Amino acid sequence: MTAVITLTTDFGTRDPYVAEMKAVILRLSRAVHLVDVTHEITPHDVVEGALAVEAIAAVCAPGTVHVAVVDPGVGTARRGLAVAAGGQIFIGPDNGIFTPVLALPGWEAFELHAPEYRMPAVSATFHGRDVFGPAAAHVALGVAPSRFGPAVRDPVRLAWAAPREVDGAVQGEVVHVDRFGNLVTSIDAGVVERLVTRAGDRVRVRIAGRTLPLVRTYGDLVTGGAGALVGSRRRLEVVVREGSAAVRLRARRGAVVRLSPTPLTRPGRRRS
């Protein structure tokens, strides 16, 4: 059966880096199907890379091998990893890029140490081609991740901005701005659903001094209207229909987002 290997990098497509990595994989195994997730991660942005890994892993079948290379520490003492989690294998640098999959139960991680599973000559600046690509090809050929090297009990994890509940509201922050200008937040769908169950349609989102409605989809907003919704990544997103929330709200990664029910209007009183 043909193995699927996904590729996520910040290499871009102007230079031959992606092609070199693919060529090495295909040199070792022709029985693979290579899927380009993206090669347009902002250079050196490990958080953005981790979110891409989270997105693709959620829709891939068991047995998929993921190579993720956003690696500002290439050539240093940082480890290379093979992580088995959720029935899939993840290969890349130990710099936090696999934080989302390390939240899955029963994960195992191993250091990429054995020289027989890498290129004979390893560049200090291109482990995607010389270490991670070959490791993925060998996994596709049936090599167990445990054969790469010693078990790793303490892989690097990113300090995710976990949402927190305060006085019936939930506070998180923007963790990513996508190409449409949507503001992807740290507040996951489960948190939104629990608050909606308690408060119904009174739930509102506060960001950058604006209070916005929570809607189901973009079409629930007028053209140019701003709101918030649970996006395809199962995270709360702040959006502008047919526009950019990042531009409209002048918000970026780290902006505080607050999800809360609006107060009920008391009988006999008017809102100011």
Residue pairs with C-beta under 8 A, 6 or more apart in sequence:
2 31
2 32
2 33
3 29
3 31
3 32
3 33
3 63
3 65
3 139
3 140
4 32
4 33
4 35
4 60
4 61
4 63
4 64
4 65
5 25
5 32
5 33
5 34
5 35
5 64
5 65
5 66
5 67
5 136
5 137
5 140
6 34
6 35
6 36
6 37
6 56
6 60
6 64
6 65
6 66
6 67
7 18
7 21
7 22
7 34
7 35
7 36
7 37
7 39
7 67
8 37
8 38
8 39
8 41
8 49
8 52
8 53
8 56
8 66
8 67
8 68
8 69
8 70
9 17
9 18
9 21
9 38
9 39
9 41
9 67
9 68
9 69
9 70
9 128
10 39
10 40
10 41
10 42
10 43
10 44
10 45
10 49
10 69
10 70
11 17
11 18
11 21
11 39
11 69
11 128
12 39
12 40
13 39
13 40
17 126
17 128
17 129
18 36
18 39
20 126
20 129
21 67
21 69
21 128
21 129
21 132
21 133
22 34
22 133
24 119
24 129
24 130
24 133
24 134
24 137
25 32
25 34
25 133
25 134
25 136
25 137
25 140
26 32
26 34
26 137
27 137
28 134
28 137
28 138
28 141
29 137
29 140
29 141
31 140
32 137
32 140
37 52
37 56
38 52
41 48
41 49
41 52
41 70
42 48
44 70
44 72
45 70
46 70
46 72
46 95
46 96
46 97
46 158
47 96
47 158
47 175
47 176
47 253
48 70
48 176
49 68
49 70
49 97
50 96
50 97
50 98
50 99
50 100
50 158
51 100
51 175
51 176
51 184
51 233
52 68
53 66
53 68
53 90
53 97
53 98
53 100
53 101
54 100
54 101
54 233
55 233
56 66
57 64
57 66
57 86
57 88
57 90
57 100
57 101
58 233
58 234
60 66
60 88
62 86
62 87
62 88
63 87
63 88
64 88
64 89
65 88
65 89
65 90
65 91
65 136
65 139
65 140
66 88
66 89
66 90
66 91
66 92
67 91
67 92
67 128
67 132
67 133
67 136
68 90
68 91
68 92
68 97
68 98
69 92
69 93
69 127
69 128
69 132
70 92
70 93
70 95
70 97
71 92
71 93
71 95
71 127
71 128
72 95
73 93
73 95
74 93
74 124
74 125
74 126
74 127
75 124
75 125
75 127
78 93
78 94
78 95
78 156
79 93
79 94
79 111
79 112
79 152
80 91
80 92
80 93
80 94
80 111
80 112
80 127
80 131
80 132
80 135
81 90
81 91
81 92
81 93
81 94
81 98
81 109
81 110
81 111
81 112
81 152
81 155
82 89
82 90
82 91
82 109
82 110
82 112
82 135
82 139
82 145
82 148
83 89
83 90
83 91
83 98
83 101
83 102
83 107
83 108
83 109
83 110
83 145
83 155
84 90
84 107
84 108
84 109
84 145
85 98
85 101
85 102
85 104
85 106
85 107
85 108
86 101
86 104
86 107
88 101
89 136
89 139
89 145
90 98
90 101
91 112
91 132
91 135
91 136
91 139
92 98
92 132
93 127
93 132
94 111
94 152
94 155
94 156
95 156
96 156
96 157
96 158
98 109
98 155
99 157
99 158
99 160
101 107
102 109
102 155
102 157
108 145
108 146
108 151
109 151
109 152
109 153
109 155
110 145
110 146
110 148
110 149
110 150
110 151
110 152
111 148
111 149
111 150
111 151
111 152
112 118
112 131
112 132
112 135
112 148
112 149
113 148
113 149
113 150
114 147
114 148
114 149
117 134
117 135
117 138
117 143
117 147
117 148
118 130
118 131
118 134
118 135
119 129
119 130
119 131
119 134
121 130
122 130
122 131
123 129
123 130
135 148
139 145
160 175
160 186
161 172
161 173
161 175
161 186
161 254
162 172
162 186
163 170
163 171
163 172
163 186
163 187
163 188
163 191
164 170
164 171
164 172
165 171
168 260
168 261
169 258
169 259
169 260
169 261
170 187
170 191
170 195
170 258
170 259
170 260
171 256
171 257
171 258
171 259
172 185
172 186
172 187
172 236
172 256
172 257
172 259
173 185
173 186
173 253
173 254
173 255
173 256
173 257
174 183
174 184
174 185
174 186
174 207
174 238
174 251
174 252
174 253
174 254
174 255
174 257
175 184
175 185
175 186
175 235
175 253
176 183
176 184
176 253
177 183
177 184
177 246
177 252
177 253
178 184
180 239
180 244
181 240
181 243
181 244
181 245
181 246
181 247
181 248
182 231
182 237
182 238
182 239
182 245
182 246
183 207
183 237
183 238
183 239
183 245
183 246
183 249
183 251
183 255
183 257
184 231
184 233
184 235
184 237
185 235
185 236
185 237
185 238
185 257
186 235
186 257
187 235
187 236
187 257
187 259
188 234
188 235
188 236
189 230
189 234
189 235
189 236
191 236
191 259
192 203
192 214
192 230
192 236
192 259
193 230
195 203
195 259
195 260
195 261
196 203
196 214
198 261
199 261
202 261
202 262
202 264
203 214
203 259
203 260
203 261
203 262
204 211
204 212
204 213
204 214
204 259
204 260
204 261
204 262
205 211
205 212
205 213
205 214
205 227
205 228
205 236
205 238
205 257
205 258
205 259
206 212
206 257
206 258
206 259
206 260
207 238
207 249
207 251
207 255
207 256
207 257
207 258
208 249
208 250
208 251
208 255
210 226
210 249
212 226
212 227
212 228
212 238
213 221
213 227
213 228
214 227
214 228
214 229
214 259
215 221
215 227
215 228
215 229
216 229
217 229
218 229
218 239
218 241
218 242
219 241
220 227
220 229
221 227
221 239
221 240
221 241
222 241
223 241
223 242
224 240
224 241
224 242
224 243
225 240
225 241
226 238
226 239
226 240
226 245
226 248
226 249
227 238
227 239
227 241
228 236
228 237
228 238
228 239
228 259
229 236
229 237
229 239
230 236
230 237
231 237
231 239
236 257
236 259
238 245
238 249
238 251
238 257
239 245
240 248
245 251
246 252
249 255
265 271
